[in-house]
């Protein structure tokens, strides 16, 4: 594995996840592409009935799995930033709030209730991104917890949207300690 795969989160792992996603998509298309048969007959084969449906199902599953990978990368970045701000004893308002929470709850705090709220209140430009992330994390909960109920999300989430959102988060918000893990 390359150095990007070793990083827990940040732009490097985001790029790695995208490369992996697109490689799998290309591989699926190649696998299901009609072509000459491997048998001794001289005629080309055509897709068997249902192969298009199977490709579509595999593509959908790939999108779901890649989406989850992007969301876990975002979550890791925010948790690493929280830990970094507490360990390094930074003096900005956001870090002071995090250290106060750290004294109460130690290392684990809720991403959505503590970390996202703090970013919304203390970082200029963050409220809009955090609002987008809150919606995306409802999608993450649905993905991670079995997908057995019809999600009520208010918008369609897919890999492309989540990749763009994550990229914007990593470029816009001053997350500390992210690529140091």
Number of C-alpha atoms within 10 A of each C-alpha: 5 7 9 17 14 13 18 20 25 25 22 16 21 25 16 16 20 19 12 13 19 14 12 17 17 11 12 16 15 11 11 15 14 14 13 12 12 9 9 6 9 9 10 11 13 13 11 9 8 9 14 13 10 12 17 14 12 16 16 13 12 18 20 17 17 23 26 22 21 25 23 16 22 27 17 17 24 23 22 21 20 25 22 19 22 22 12 12 13 14 12 10 13 18 23 15 17 23 23 12 17 17 10 10 11 12 13 11 16 11 17 14 9 13 20 19 16 20 19 17 13 15 13 10 13 19 17 10 18 19 14 13 22 14 15 22 20 14 23 21 13 18 16 11 9 8 12 8 8 7 12 11 13 7 9 9 16 17 20 13 13 21 20 12 19 21 17 13 20 18 12 12 15 11 19 17 19 24 17 11 10
